[in-house]
Amino acid sequence: MNEHLKLEQQLTTALKSIARRRDLKDYVEQNPQVNRILRQAALRYIAGDSLQEGLETGEKIWRKGYSLSIEYIGENTSDAIQCEQAVAEMIALIQGLKQSGVPGRVSFDLSHIGLMISPSLAYSNLMEMAKQAEGTNIELFISMEESGKTEGILSVYKRAATECSSIGITLQAHLTRTPEDLAALTSPGRIRIVKGAYQESVYLSIVRSPELNERYLELVEAAIRQGHQVSIATHDDVIINAVLERGWLTNSQAELEMLYGIRPDLANRIRSEGNPIRIYVPYGHEWYLYLCHRIAEYPPNLYQAVIDIVSGKGVDNNY
């Protein structure tokens, strides 16, 4: 391994570790100066702090010809009142999309709406959101979190999916358990496949490598074969090229999904060639962890973050 790649991998590991430190997150949130500086870098990847900013950015993306996922950022909420507030925000988001006539997905972490307290609370809150989205063209999409939560997340999803067909689930290709998890989802439904952003034990996961790329493609192929609607969530050129070569995006079951602010030029090119692309737009105050993950998954993003901080200029993502 060359020295440059080794340093990038060390930076990725360090950033993933930093992202999970509650003391650093609290410091960033409670120090106005530090918060303001880092927020300048985060604005490349989030729509803003408020519901209105999220809706406005989401509508702009949709009018450009993209499908839309939108997330009110948050996770690991262990206070029941804060969970209620998060659910109220997501219901307002659903209602805002309905009023604007913009179809899309509302994505979220189950740990934001009660999983840290109890699976039953997460389930009841999820079903309350599903009731609000019933009869609309709005889907609910559950994100995947650290491996320690995987069993609980899948359990809540499977229970909810029997009641509501417009709920989707995310699977992480890097977890060694994922092929079995996918095989267990016997009823066709909506699935998003990601590589996985969390730092996991080598005993539970596959590191970023050609092996992981192959595992990812195998999961996509298996999901399509099982009859699922599949969002292929990646910015990896190797995977994207393989997806295009195999013609999966000409199948109405599959689409490419890319994060807001990450390689908009590539998203524009692929969309202009007639391929379906969904853009994942997050908003909210809880952007610290999200920013760390965006830099960790592609360390050169650190250079752009420094440029954004120093320039102090607004970000134009050029969609």
HELIX and SHEET records of a PDB file:
HELIX    1   1 GLU A    3  ALA A   19  1                                  17    
HELIX    2   2 ARG A   22  GLN A   30  1                                   9    
HELIX    3   3 PRO A   32  ALA A   42  1                                  11    
HELIX    4   4 LEU A   51  ARG A   63  1                                  13    
HELIX    5   5 ALA A   80  SER A  100  1                                  21    
HELIX    6   6 LEU A  110  HIS A  112  5                                   3    
HELIX    7   7 PRO A  119  ALA A  133  1                                  15    
HELIX    8   8 SER A  147  ALA A  161  1                                  15    
HELIX    9   9 THR A  178  ALA A  184  1                                   7    
HELIX   10  10 PRO A  210  ARG A  225  1                                  16    
HELIX   11  11 ASP A  237  GLU A  245  1                                   9    
HELIX   12  12 TRP A  248  THR A  250  5                                   3    
HELIX   13  13 PRO A  264  SER A  272  1                                   9    
HELIX   14  14 TYR A  288  GLU A  297  1                                  10    
HELIX   15  15 ASN A  301  SER A  311  1                                  11    
SHEET    1   A 9 SER A  67  TYR A  72  0                                        
SHEET    2   A 9 GLY A 104  PHE A 108  1                                        
SHEET    3   A 9 ILE A 138  ILE A 142  1                                        
SHEET    4   A 9 ILE A 167  GLN A 172  1                                        
SHEET    5   A 9 ARG A 190  VAL A 194  1                                        
SHEET    6   A 9 GLN A 229  ALA A 233  1                                        
SHEET    7   A 9 ALA A 254  LEU A 259  1                                        
SHEET    8   A 9 ILE A 277  TYR A 283  1                                        
SHEET    9   A 9 SER A  67  TYR A  72  1                                        
END                                                                             
